[in-house]
Amino acid sequence: MARHAEYDRDAVIAEATAVFWDRGYGKTSIGDLVSATGLQPGSLYAAFGNKKGLFVEVIDRYNRRFIARVNGLRDAPGRSIHKVEGLLRQIVDDAAAGRAERGCLTVNALLELSTHDDEIADKLRAYNAQLRKAFVWLVKDAQAEGDIHTARDANQLASFVLNNLWGLRVMCKSRPDRASLDAIVDGVLNGLRSRVA
């Protein structure tokens, strides 16, 4: 018998996240989601409309959490340039420990779906805009702290950081050596600290 209201929506989204992350959107079936969540097909459709509706909620939650994490760096102690470095080094640490082979869920969705699904593409562009804005504030804070030259354009530097962050996420799927990833992070930091306007 299908279950209806007696499920934990957050738990369902968490289970679905793991499936979509492991298999990708296209290779995930309703059967996979039924097995992972414990909901019957009718309950899944009633709750989320269809597979895409569930996936949209999955990427919404994933991106909200990451954006909140980056925004939260402003309130953490320490210099802003070190906060950016810490975020990038964490990606490297995850890769070195074998925790990053699935890549980034957002990047995976971008590569798989954005060229033929306008709704997903629009959502990913909006997430990127929010994330870029969070990095703009970190860059401006680092400029105020004297670690990035004030003549540099904060919006351009935020885009530079964001593009390298996504690039790191993609590279992690290919199991690169740590030295290669550390070199990328070093290059980002050198680029931020450069006095060239």
C-alpha positions in Angstrom: 0.0 0.0 0.0 1.4 3.4 -0.9 2.3 5.8 1.9 1.2 9.3 1.6 1.6 11.9 4.3 3.5 9.9 6.8 7.0 10.3 5.2 9.8 12.6 6.1 10.3 14.9 3.1 13.8 15.9 4.1 14.8 12.3 4.5 13.3 11.5 1.1 15.2 14.3 -0.5 18.4 13.2 1.2 18.0 9.6 -0.1 17.2 10.9 -3.6 20.2 13.1 -3.5 22.5 10.1 -3.0 20.9 8.3 -5.9 21.0 11.2 -8.4 24.6 12.0 -7.3 25.7 8.4 -7.9 23.8 7.7 -11.1 23.1 11.0 -12.7 19.7 12.3 -13.6 19.3 10.4 -16.9 20.3 7.0 -15.5 18.1 7.3 -12.4 14.8 5.5 -12.7 11.7 5.8 -10.6 12.5 2.3 -9.4 15.8 3.5 -8.1 14.1 6.3 -6.2 11.4 4.0 -4.9 14.1 1.6 -3.6 16.1 4.4 -2.0 13.3 6.4 -0.4 10.9 3.6 0.6 8.0 5.6 -1.1 5.9 3.9 -3.7 5.7 5.5 -7.2 2.2 7.0 -6.5 3.5 8.7 -3.3 6.6 10.0 -5.1 4.4 11.5 -7.9 1.9 12.9 -5.4 4.7 14.6 -3.4 7.0 15.8 -6.2 5.0 15.6 -9.5 7.6 13.6 -11.3 11.3 12.6 -11.3 12.3 16.1 -12.5 10.3 17.7 -9.7 12.2 15.6 -7.1 15.5 16.4 -8.8 14.7 20.2 -8.7 14.2 19.9 -5.0 17.4 17.9 -4.6 19.5 20.6 -6.4 17.6 23.4 -4.6 18.6 22.0 -1.2 22.1 21.1 -2.3 22.8 24.6 -3.6 21.1 26.5 -0.8 23.3 24.7 1.7 26.5 25.4 -0.3 25.6 29.1 -0.8 24.8 29.4 2.9 28.2 27.8 3.7 30.0 30.4 1.6 28.0 33.3 2.9 28.7 32.0 6.4 32.4 32.4 5.9 32.1 36.2 6.3 31.1 35.7 9.9 33.9 33.2 10.7 37.1 34.4 12.3 40.2 35.0 10.3 41.2 36.8 7.1 39.0 36.5 4.1 41.7 35.3 1.7 42.4 32.4 4.1 38.7 31.6 4.2 38.7 31.3 0.4 41.8 29.2 0.5 40.3 27.0 3.2 37.2 26.3 1.0 39.4 25.3 -2.0 41.8 23.3 0.2 38.8 21.4 1.6 37.9 20.3 -1.9 41.5 19.1 -2.4 41.4 17.3 1.0 38.1 15.5 0.0 39.7 14.4 -3.3 42.8 13.1 -1.6 40.6 11.1 0.8 38.5 9.7 -2.0 35.4 11.6 -1.1 35.1 13.6 -4.3 34.9 11.1 -7.0 31.2 11.8 -7.6 32.1 15.4 -8.4 29.8 18.3 -7.5 26.1 17.7 -7.9 25.6 21.1 -9.4 28.4 20.7 -11.9 27.2 17.3 -12.8 23.7 18.6 -13.5 25.1 21.5 -15.5 27.1 19.2 -17.7 24.2 16.7 -18.1 21.1 18.8 -18.4 21.7 22.5 -19.0 22.0 22.2 -22.8 18.5 20.7 -23.2 16.5 21.6 -20.1 15.9 25.4 -19.9 14.3 25.2 -16.4 17.4 23.4 -14.9 19.7 25.7 -16.8 17.9 28.8 -15.4 18.1 27.4 -11.9 21.8 26.7 -12.2 22.5 30.2 -13.6 20.6 31.6 -10.6 22.6 29.5 -8.1 25.8 30.6 -9.8 24.8 34.3 -9.5 24.1 33.9 -5.8 27.4 32.1 -5.3 29.3 34.7 -7.3 27.7 37.4 -5.1 28.9 35.6 -2.0 32.5 35.5 -3.4 32.3 39.2 -4.3 31.7 40.0 -0.6 34.7 37.8 0.4 36.9 39.5 -2.2 35.8 43.0 -1.0 36.5 41.9 2.6 40.0 40.7 1.5 40.5 44.0 -0.2 39.6 45.9 2.9 42.0 43.7 4.9 44.8 44.5 2.5 45.3 41.1 1.0 43.8 41.9 -2.5 44.6 45.1 -4.2 41.7 47.6 -4.2 42.2 48.4 -7.9 41.2 44.9 -8.8 37.6 44.4 -9.9 35.8 42.3 -7.2 33.2 40.9 -9.6 35.9 39.7 -12.0 37.8 38.1 -9.2 34.7 36.4 -7.8 34.1 34.9 -11.2 37.7 33.8 -11.3 37.4 32.0 -8.0 34.0 30.5 -8.9 35.3 29.2 -12.2 38.3 27.6 -10.6 36.1 26.1 -7.9 33.9 24.4 -10.5 37.1 23.3 -12.4 38.5 21.7 -9.2 35.2 19.8 -8.8 35.3 18.5 -12.3 39.0 17.5 -12.0 38.3 15.6 -8.8 36.2 13.1 -10.7 39.3 11.9 -12.6 41.3 11.1 -9.4 44.2 13.5 -10.0 47.2 13.6 -7.8 47.1 16.0 -4.9 50.1 18.0 -6.1 48.1 19.0 -9.3 45.1 20.1 -7.2 47.3 22.0 -4.8 49.0 23.8 -7.7 45.5 25.0 -8.9 44.7 26.4 -5.5 48.1 28.1 -5.3 47.4 29.6 -8.8 44.1 31.0 -7.6 45.6 32.5 -4.5 48.5 34.0 -6.6 45.9 35.4 -9.0 43.9 37.0 -6.2 47.0 38.5 -4.6 48.5 39.9 -7.9 48.8 43.6 -8.0 48.0 43.7 -11.8 44.8 45.5 -12.3 
